[in-house]
């Protein structure tokens, strides 16, 4: 029996983890005749199965006004309360329209009920679920208590009520064991842990990105150090700059493929200055998920994220914190060696599986730099590392894992084992 699945978030667009993982969930659901529809404030999905509501985007004018007054302070004005509830009421009406227009059977809420980037949307979804008792899966990528910028706030009552809510028709999904434990401790709510996945059942395409180096101005023999992350402080890009500076090899170039996202442009500007002072060739480009040419931040063009991975010599992943670590699993999939800072979720959920990576513990050492040099220069050593990681990825982070998890989630609502 097929179901109409309604994906809801503030944004389904670009290369952030929520947009990428939701597309993978939709693919698995579609393979088993469940049809996906999309609701968000920013969308790059098929317009024929989408409902674009600009007020649901976290950069909408009203929401920016709300966030400026909700966080970094303890005092709340009556006007702020009124604005939150007013926008929430409007969005709830659009959600009712979404459900009616597409005959939605199950809601799948992506991050809108855990990270308060858009407080009114979270309130609207919570009220909608309570009023309709519609079967809902809440896929939580990041909780607000994991982000320091949300710790001081004037909206604790809204956060307690809607981020996330605990309702009878709501199933929670977390992406790592720490989040699963925190949700249970803070909310008394159980959850199913579903790791982020990639299609290890099919090898990545061969021969992709052959023209990429010319497009972004690299020589064929340049050593392309790829950081496939957004340009936000928690990604630790300064560590990648420091590593390349200390390698003291002018052929090493750092390429960063994602946009600054939702945290402003100041960090990118500081990285540019740091790279100039350190003598590091740093290039910001914009890689699309789909194989469509897109103008880069520096005027460069990258056909796709897959092309960037295919042409990379080493992946740098020095993140200070990650909800899971999509880029790390992608590095395993594209058979690329990777430098990773041992962030908490890596230590708890990924490292114990036995992956072979270059590791650092918050800072660079001579041993880390020597390991990087060995991986770059020793082809046999590198091949053994990446092939080992691909096979482990197939075992622990493949679509077959997601398929089993989604079967359990959907069956809990439908009673039919149809995935």
FIKOL-820143 format. One record per residue (C-alpha): x, y, z; residue in three letters. Coordinates in nm, 3 decimals. Layout:
BEGIN
X/Y/Z/ALA
...
END
This chain:
BEGIN
0.000/0.000/0.000/UNK
0.150/0.334/-0.103/UNK
0.143/0.639/0.122/UNK
0.182/1.007/0.043/UNK
0.473/1.138/0.249/UNK
0.490/1.511/0.323/UNK
0.844/1.636/0.390/UNK
0.846/1.959/0.595/UNK
1.139/2.187/0.676/UNK
1.253/2.546/0.648/UNK
1.478/2.458/0.352/UNK
1.521/2.174/0.103/UNK
1.785/2.322/-0.121/UNK
2.158/2.284/-0.175/UNK
2.415/2.061/-0.010/UNK
2.340/2.088/0.362/UNK
2.288/1.763/0.551/UNK
1.912/1.801/0.586/UNK
1.860/1.856/0.213/UNK
2.088/1.567/0.117/UNK
1.954/1.312/0.364/UNK
1.590/1.395/0.295/UNK
1.650/1.329/-0.074/UNK
1.794/0.986/0.013/UNK
1.493/0.906/0.231/UNK
1.261/1.010/-0.051/UNK
1.447/0.786/-0.296/UNK
1.411/0.479/-0.074/UNK
1.044/0.560/-0.014/UNK
0.983/0.613/-0.387/UNK
1.144/0.277/-0.466/UNK
0.861/0.125/-0.265/UNK
0.586/0.335/-0.421/UNK
0.554/0.591/-0.142/UNK
0.522/0.934/-0.308/UNK
0.707/1.228/-0.152/UNK
0.587/1.589/-0.146/UNK
0.780/1.889/-0.020/UNK
0.696/2.191/0.196/UNK
0.962/2.455/0.278/UNK
1.057/2.820/0.261/UNK
1.334/2.749/0.007/UNK
1.310/2.460/-0.240/UNK
1.501/2.306/-0.528/UNK
1.262/2.008/-0.559/UNK
1.022/1.941/-0.847/UNK
0.761/2.223/-0.840/UNK
0.494/1.972/-0.937/UNK
0.523/1.799/-0.598/UNK
0.624/2.099/-0.388/UNK
0.468/2.380/-0.190/UNK
0.693/2.683/-0.152/UNK
0.602/2.906/0.144/UNK
0.861/3.187/0.164/UNK
0.757/3.275/0.520/UNK
0.886/2.933/0.630/UNK
1.245/3.016/0.530/UNK
1.479/3.105/0.817/UNK
1.595/3.417/0.629/UNK
1.240/3.547/0.590/UNK
1.220/3.906/0.720/UNK
0.978/3.830/1.005/UNK
1.183/3.531/1.119/UNK
1.508/3.728/1.118/UNK
1.333/3.991/1.332/UNK
1.217/3.719/1.572/UNK
1.559/3.551/1.603/UNK
1.734/3.881/1.670/UNK
1.511/3.927/1.975/UNK
1.474/3.565/2.086/UNK
1.841/3.472/2.134/UNK
2.124/3.637/2.323/UNK
1.884/3.787/2.578/UNK
1.660/3.676/2.863/UNK
1.389/3.940/2.830/UNK
1.092/3.905/2.596/UNK
0.852/4.174/2.487/UNK
0.480/4.118/2.429/UNK
0.543/4.212/2.065/UNK
0.784/3.920/2.021/UNK
0.530/3.675/2.163/UNK
0.261/3.820/1.940/UNK
0.483/3.798/1.630/UNK
0.582/3.435/1.696/UNK
0.223/3.325/1.745/UNK
0.099/3.528/1.448/UNK
0.350/3.382/1.205/UNK
0.293/3.035/1.350/UNK
-0.081/3.065/1.295/UNK
-0.027/3.171/0.933/UNK
0.215/2.882/0.869/UNK
-0.022/2.634/1.031/UNK
-0.284/2.735/0.777/UNK
-0.041/2.670/0.491/UNK
0.045/2.330/0.640/UNK
-0.323/2.239/0.647/UNK
-0.338/2.339/0.279/UNK
-0.029/2.125/0.206/UNK
-0.185/1.819/0.365/UNK
-0.515/1.872/0.184/UNK
-0.367/1.956/-0.157/UNK
-0.146/1.647/-0.170/UNK
-0.354/1.407/0.042/UNK
-0.066/1.361/0.283/UNK
-0.083/1.043/0.490/UNK
0.241/1.078/0.690/UNK
0.440/1.391/0.775/UNK
0.818/1.369/0.778/UNK
0.956/1.675/0.957/UNK
1.323/1.742/0.888/UNK
1.499/1.937/1.167/UNK
1.212/2.185/1.207/UNK
1.121/2.035/1.547/UNK
1.467/2.030/1.703/UNK
1.675/2.329/1.585/UNK
1.494/2.662/1.641/UNK
1.614/2.836/1.328/UNK
1.245/2.910/1.271/UNK
1.051/2.915/1.597/UNK
0.710/2.988/1.439/UNK
0.744/2.693/1.202/UNK
0.820/2.458/1.490/UNK
0.521/2.592/1.684/UNK
0.298/2.562/1.377/UNK
0.399/2.201/1.310/UNK
0.353/2.109/1.677/UNK
0.003/2.258/1.688/UNK
-0.085/2.090/1.359/UNK
0.019/1.746/1.485/UNK
-0.170/1.797/1.812/UNK
-0.486/1.906/1.630/UNK
-0.488/1.644/1.355/UNK
-0.303/1.352/1.516/UNK
-0.148/1.296/1.175/UNK
0.119/1.024/1.182/UNK
0.452/1.208/1.195/UNK
0.818/1.113/1.182/UNK
1.043/1.385/1.325/UNK
1.394/1.344/1.182/UNK
1.626/1.530/1.421/UNK
1.970/1.625/1.285/UNK
2.066/1.884/1.552/UNK
1.912/1.978/1.885/UNK
1.916/2.336/2.011/UNK
2.093/2.239/2.333/UNK
2.392/2.130/2.121/UNK
2.445/2.484/1.988/UNK
2.590/2.752/2.220/UNK
2.421/3.034/2.028/UNK
2.079/2.911/2.145/UNK
2.175/2.869/2.512/UNK
2.083/3.224/2.616/UNK
1.729/3.291/2.502/UNK
1.395/3.452/2.583/UNK
1.184/3.171/2.439/UNK
1.238/2.879/2.676/UNK
0.866/2.804/2.687/UNK
0.849/2.769/2.309/UNK
1.165/2.556/2.302/UNK
1.027/2.327/2.570/UNK
0.695/2.292/2.390/UNK
0.802/2.247/2.030/UNK
1.174/2.156/2.003/UNK
1.085/1.877/2.003/UNK
0.729/1.811/2.120/UNK
0.619/1.479/2.267/UNK
0.289/1.378/2.109/UNK
0.118/1.039/2.071/UNK
0.127/1.036/1.689/UNK
0.494/1.146/1.667/UNK
0.790/0.913/1.618/UNK
1.136/1.055/1.684/UNK
1.443/0.972/1.476/UNK
1.794/1.071/1.584/UNK
2.116/1.039/1.383/UNK
2.365/0.950/1.657/UNK
2.373/0.779/1.995/UNK
2.447/1.097/2.193/UNK
2.137/1.265/2.053/UNK
1.931/0.954/2.123/UNK
2.044/0.953/2.487/UNK
1.994/1.330/2.527/UNK
1.640/1.314/2.388/UNK
1.552/1.037/2.631/UNK
1.704/1.221/2.926/UNK
1.564/1.567/2.847/UNK
1.222/1.473/2.711/UNK
1.159/1.119/2.829/UNK
1.110/1.028/2.462/UNK
1.236/0.718/2.286/UNK
1.375/0.736/1.933/UNK
1.503/0.521/1.652/UNK
1.865/0.593/1.563/UNK
1.913/0.615/1.184/UNK
2.265/0.703/1.069/UNK
2.321/0.913/0.761/UNK
2.385/0.689/0.461/UNK
2.514/0.682/0.106/UNK
2.463/0.441/-0.184/UNK
2.754/0.204/-0.118/UNK
2.563/-0.066/-0.303/UNK
2.663/0.108/-0.627/UNK
3.016/0.229/-0.699/UNK
3.061/0.601/-0.769/UNK
3.077/0.690/-1.140/UNK
3.421/0.666/-1.294/UNK
3.595/0.939/-1.491/UNK
3.388/1.225/-1.348/UNK
3.517/1.578/-1.305/UNK
3.793/1.550/-1.563/UNK
3.755/1.917/-1.654/UNK
3.712/2.040/-1.298/UNK
4.073/2.135/-1.231/UNK
4.081/2.360/-1.536/UNK
3.748/2.514/-1.435/UNK
3.875/2.620/-1.093/UNK
4.223/2.714/-1.213/UNK
4.430/2.422/-1.082/UNK
4.718/2.257/-1.268/UNK
4.693/1.883/-1.343/UNK
4.970/1.805/-1.094/UNK
4.836/2.022/-0.812/UNK
4.746/1.834/-0.494/UNK
4.382/1.914/-0.436/UNK
4.292/1.921/-0.067/UNK
3.912/1.922/-0.059/UNK
3.703/2.045/0.233/UNK
3.344/1.953/0.130/UNK
3.169/2.147/0.407/UNK
2.981/2.469/0.462/UNK
3.187/2.771/0.560/UNK
3.085/2.796/0.926/UNK
3.313/2.811/1.234/UNK
3.239/2.462/1.364/UNK
3.386/2.312/1.045/UNK
3.738/2.408/1.159/UNK
3.862/2.518/0.817/UNK
4.145/2.710/0.985/UNK
4.298/2.370/1.072/UNK
4.306/2.278/0.703/UNK
4.480/2.607/0.625/UNK
4.733/2.544/0.902/UNK
4.799/2.191/0.777/UNK
4.870/2.302/0.422/UNK
5.088/2.588/0.547/UNK
5.297/2.346/0.754/UNK
5.328/2.093/0.472/UNK
5.521/2.367/0.293/UNK
5.436/2.226/-0.050/UNK
5.327/2.491/-0.303/UNK
5.144/2.225/-0.507/UNK
4.892/2.174/-0.223/UNK
4.574/2.377/-0.279/UNK
4.268/2.398/-0.053/UNK
3.925/2.390/-0.218/UNK
3.606/2.447/-0.012/UNK
3.288/2.348/-0.191/UNK
2.991/2.477/0.009/UNK
2.837/2.813/0.091/UNK
2.850/3.003/0.419/UNK
2.496/2.892/0.502/UNK
2.300/3.042/0.789/UNK
2.578/3.194/1.002/UNK
2.696/3.495/0.802/UNK
3.005/3.578/0.594/UNK
3.247/3.696/0.864/UNK
3.408/3.354/0.907/UNK
3.479/3.323/0.534/UNK
3.642/3.667/0.532/UNK
3.863/3.571/0.827/UNK
3.967/3.248/0.652/UNK
4.063/3.441/0.340/UNK
4.285/3.671/0.548/UNK
4.439/3.376/0.734/UNK
4.517/3.193/0.410/UNK
4.682/3.502/0.263/UNK
4.899/3.548/0.573/UNK
4.988/3.176/0.574/UNK
5.071/3.160/0.203/UNK
4.797/2.903/0.135/UNK
4.609/2.890/-0.194/UNK
4.246/2.881/-0.077/UNK
3.956/2.864/-0.322/UNK
3.586/2.883/-0.241/UNK
3.368/2.726/-0.505/UNK
3.005/2.619/-0.505/UNK
2.938/2.256/-0.586/UNK
2.583/2.154/-0.675/UNK
2.434/1.818/-0.586/UNK
2.284/1.793/-0.932/UNK
2.522/1.786/-1.231/UNK
2.443/2.140/-1.338/UNK
2.702/2.413/-1.384/UNK
2.673/2.679/-1.118/UNK
2.875/2.998/-1.068/UNK
3.120/2.968/-0.781/UNK
3.185/3.219/-0.508/UNK
3.517/3.311/-0.669/UNK
3.377/3.302/-1.019/UNK
3.481/2.937/-1.054/UNK
3.241/2.668/-1.167/UNK
3.205/2.314/-1.035/UNK
2.977/2.074/-1.217/UNK
2.883/1.867/-0.915/UNK
2.992/1.765/-0.569/UNK
3.069/1.421/-0.711/UNK
3.316/1.578/-0.955/UNK
3.490/1.755/-0.668/UNK
3.528/1.430/-0.474/UNK
3.646/1.243/-0.782/UNK
3.930/1.487/-0.843/UNK
4.036/1.536/-0.480/UNK
4.365/1.394/-0.354/UNK
4.279/1.427/0.016/UNK
3.964/1.520/0.207/UNK
4.006/1.751/0.505/UNK
3.742/1.720/0.778/UNK
3.867/1.898/1.088/UNK
3.522/1.976/1.228/UNK
3.493/2.074/1.592/UNK
3.141/1.934/1.614/UNK
2.912/1.736/1.381/UNK
2.565/1.594/1.422/UNK
2.691/1.297/1.224/UNK
2.944/1.364/0.947/UNK
2.808/1.336/0.593/UNK
3.130/1.447/0.428/UNK
3.326/1.180/0.611/UNK
3.099/0.902/0.484/UNK
3.113/1.057/0.137/UNK
3.493/1.042/0.150/UNK
3.472/0.672/0.227/UNK
3.228/0.625/-0.062/UNK
3.447/0.805/-0.317/UNK
3.750/0.610/-0.194/UNK
3.941/0.916/-0.080/UNK
4.179/0.940/0.217/UNK
4.056/1.175/0.485/UNK
4.197/1.381/0.771/UNK
3.943/1.400/1.053/UNK
3.939/1.582/1.382/UNK
3.811/1.333/1.640/UNK
3.480/1.504/1.714/UNK
3.249/1.336/1.966/UNK
3.016/1.153/1.724/UNK
3.312/1.022/1.526/UNK
3.453/0.875/1.845/UNK
3.123/0.719/1.956/UNK
2.956/0.607/1.632/UNK
3.212/0.588/1.349/UNK
3.564/0.523/1.477/UNK
3.471/0.198/1.658/UNK
3.370/0.047/1.323/UNK
3.740/0.032/1.229/UNK
3.779/0.296/0.956/UNK
4.132/0.394/0.856/UNK
4.176/0.772/0.861/UNK
4.432/1.036/0.951/UNK
4.323/1.161/1.293/UNK
4.396/1.472/1.494/UNK
4.277/1.561/1.844/UNK
4.197/1.929/1.818/UNK
4.542/2.035/1.700/UNK
4.806/1.944/1.443/UNK
5.116/1.749/1.540/UNK
5.427/1.638/1.354/UNK
5.286/1.284/1.343/UNK
4.967/1.408/1.177/UNK
5.166/1.597/0.913/UNK
5.391/1.294/0.852/UNK
5.082/1.076/0.810/UNK
4.939/1.321/0.556/UNK
5.267/1.314/0.360/UNK
5.268/0.932/0.362/UNK
4.910/0.910/0.237/UNK
4.982/1.154/-0.045/UNK
5.305/0.987/-0.157/UNK
5.244/0.613/-0.098/UNK
4.991/0.490/-0.354/UNK
4.972/0.132/-0.222/UNK
4.917/0.251/0.136/UNK
4.649/0.493/0.019/UNK
4.470/0.228/-0.188/UNK
4.457/-0.016/0.104/UNK
4.314/0.257/0.328/UNK
4.037/0.372/0.095/UNK
3.929/0.025/-0.019/UNK
3.905/-0.089/0.343/UNK
3.688/0.211/0.425/UNK
3.456/0.153/0.130/UNK
3.383/-0.202/0.240/UNK
3.311/-0.093/0.597/UNK
3.088/0.185/0.467/UNK
2.888/-0.068/0.268/UNK
2.836/-0.268/0.585/UNK
2.735/0.012/0.823/UNK
2.620/0.317/0.623/UNK
2.458/0.191/0.303/UNK
2.107/0.233/0.167/UNK
2.025/-0.116/0.289/UNK
2.063/0.012/0.647/UNK
1.824/0.301/0.575/UNK
1.580/0.068/0.403/UNK
1.556/-0.150/0.715/UNK
1.509/0.151/0.943/UNK
1.240/0.309/0.724/UNK
1.056/-0.022/0.708/UNK
1.027/-0.016/1.085/UNK
0.913/0.348/1.095/UNK
0.649/0.319/0.822/UNK
0.521/-0.016/0.946/UNK
0.457/0.135/1.290/UNK
0.195/0.358/1.124/UNK
0.057/0.140/0.847/UNK
0.087/-0.210/0.992/UNK
0.214/-0.325/0.651/UNK
0.568/-0.444/0.591/UNK
0.598/-0.290/0.245/UNK
0.952/-0.154/0.236/UNK
END
